[in-house]
Every structure is written in C-alpha cells, then in structure tokens.
Amino acid sequence: MPEADSSAQRRPEASADVEVPPWVLPAIVLGQVLATSVWFAANAVMPELQSRWGMEGGEGLVTTAVQLGFISGTLVFALLGVADRFHPANVFLGSALAAAASNLSVAGFPGMLEAVLAARFLTGFFLAGVYPLGMKIAAGWYRGGLGRALGFLVAALVLGTAAPHLVGALGGSWDWRMVLLVSSLAATAGGLLVWRVPEGPHTARGGPVRFGGVLRAFRHPGFRAAVLGYFGHMWELYAFWAFVPVWLAAHGLPGQAVGLASFGVIAAGALGCAGGGAVAARLGSGPVALGQLSVSGLCCLASPLLFGAPAGVLVAFLLVWGVTVAGDSPQFSALNARYAPRELVGSALTLANSIGFAVTIASLSLLAAARFLLPPALLLLPLAVGPLFGLWFGRRLWLREPDRG
C-alpha cells in the first residue's frame, strides 16, 4: 500500500540561489509574531482570572492547556497531511483566525475555569497551523540560508515569549478584556499578512498522507539525528523558561528584580537565534545547533555551583544560558526541514513539533515535582538530561555540510 499519494503535485525544481523578494522574510517574521501573540495572552491577565475563580494558582493549568492543545493540533495536522495537501498560507490564515476567536472567547466566561481551559486548549490546537506552517513557508523560499532565515523568525518569537515578564515587572495595568481583544486582532493581522506571501519555488504539494508516510521521514539518518537533537533541546527549553523566575526568587531577588531578570534571560535567546543563524551561513546549522546545545548543557551541570554566587554573577551566568538554550532551536528546525522528504516537509515538521512539545510537558512536570523534593540549588540540574540526549543522538550533525545561501 503506498504511503503517500503518487499524484503528489510538485513545483518546478529551483536552484538554491534563487532570488527571494526582500519583503518575504520580514512578512513571515512579523506575521508569526502577531499570530502567536495569543499564545501567552491569558498569562498576561492571570490575576484578573484568578480573582474571578476565587483561587490562587491556575497558571500551570492554563499554560498546560495551551501546550496540550498545541500537541493535539500538531498531531492531527501531521497525520492528516494538512500542511502538505493545502496551500500553506491559506492554512496559516484559517488557523490564525480560529486561534484569535478561541483566545477572545475567554472574555465571555472568565469566571469558569473549565471553560477558560477549554478555550486555551483550542487556542493551542489552532496554533498548530501557525507556528509550523510559518517554518514551512520559509523553507519554501530558502533552501540555502534556511538556518539564517529561521534564526530571525524564532528570535522574534522568543522576544514575544519574554514580554509578559517585562509587563509584570514594570507594573503595567492593562484592562484584561483589552489585552485579549488586542492580541486576537494582532493574530488576525498576522494571518492576513502571511496570507499575502506566495508559495516559494522550493515548496512541494503532496496528496493525502498516511501515518506511515509521515513516519517515513524518520528513516532518513539526517532527519532522525536532527529531530532527536531537537527533542533533547525541547526537554530543556520550556522548563528552563518556566522555572528561571522560581530559581531567582529562591536565590533571594526581590519581586521586580525577578521579573526584569527573567525577561532579560529569556529575551537573550533572541541573540542566540539571530546570531546563530548568521554563523550557520558559514559553519552549517549542525555545528551551530550542537555547539549551543553543548554550552546550555554545561550550564545545566554548573547550575548548583552558581546558585550561591552574588546576584550579578548569577544573572550573567543565566544570560549565557538564556542565549544558548534557545539559540539552537531555529537550527534544529532548519535541519529538520532540510532532511525531511520534500513532499512531506510540512507534516514532518508538524509531527516533530507535536512530539517536542509533549517532551516539554514531561520536563515541566518533573521540575514541578522536584521543586518540593530538591533543594533550590539542584532544581535545574535534571534539565541536563536533554542536552546529553540530544548531543549523543545528534552527534552526526557535526559533520553535515554548511547551510550556505
């Protein structure tokens, strides 16, 4: 039985040095940032929601609901081959509009925790048609230089992730309904912006994809090494972002300083993404990804020793960690896109995202439990498992050809 429809529609082969219109990458980057603004919108209005629930806490539940929605959405999108059967910009627009509507629906029943969790789950589900599709659209335009292009794209997303910490630290007072409305309007604008980006010359359109067809990508040694390295990276990334404020607070930093330092540490990842993309143009995505993963792994192992350092030294150490913990992400994504079968790029990337975000649930849950079992100095040490795993199974990527373009 064939794994994919043999009538797959392919676009004409194009050379790696095809001229890309200068507005394409900025449009994709800005559209991605705007469309994913709904990802953390509920976190920004959490105090108001908590008061309506009559309870403290709930941040973990709301965040997990989005993550679980994203995992479910990416799995469904991958197994149905949505990213490869349909025009990617159309999928992006439809998903952005649905995510915007789901995000705004929280305003209709803020006092019902279950309803809010359901809305956040749907928001994450439809974001599965935004984040991976943006990477597919970029991959359709950039064969050479894809690592550099995705470096800028992910750098912008990292800054968006860090923004709630800055808002909280500066004590900004926002009307919670307005936050939801503005973020939903931004997602709509982002969807419309990317919708105007045509398919690139390297895009392939496939027919209906069977489960075995998507899994066929994992038979390629290059793709398998890249995706396993990516899973090791994901074990560390979101747990680090989530528990940096906890670690800083346990060190004794005051509340506002914790917020500002957390923003700086997470936002520093944008430098790793953009800078790593520039270096990848000369050295290749594989060495850059594994190099940054090595540094972040060493930071994991050194964290118990640095916990007792003066606040300035500790923050400087975390800034280095913040640069490298996120900086390898676009390079692993570029490697995944490069080594996936051309007619399955969208579905393979989407499935990799699904598994990667499932890995984040495991590491987040582990640290949530470890917080009450381990002394604060050891809290981040279990994150070292991810880089060690990724470096071992992705070691062949040291030898891959440079990502020139």
Buried (B, 14 or more C-beta within 10 A) or exposed (E): EEBBBEEBEEBEEBEEEBEBEEEBBEBBBBBBBBBBBBBBBBBBBBEBBBEBBEEEEBBEEBBBBBBBBBBBBBBBBBBBBBBBBBBBBEBBBBBBBBBBBBBBBBBEBBEBBEBBBBBBBBBBBBBBBBBBBBBBBBBBBBBBBBBBBBBBBBBBBBBBBBBBBBBBBEEEEEEBBEBBBBBBBBBBBBBBBBBEBEBBBBBBBBBEBBEEBBBBBBEBEBBBBBBBBBBBBBBBBBBBBBBBBBBBBBBEBEEEBBBBBBBBBBBBBBBBBBBBBEBBBEBBBBBBBBBBBBBBBBBBBBBBEBBEEEEEEBBEBBBBBBBBBBBBBBBBBBBBBBBBBBBBBBBBBBBBBBBBBBBBBEBBEBBBEBBEEBEBBEBBBBBBBBBBBBBEBBBBBBEBEBBBB
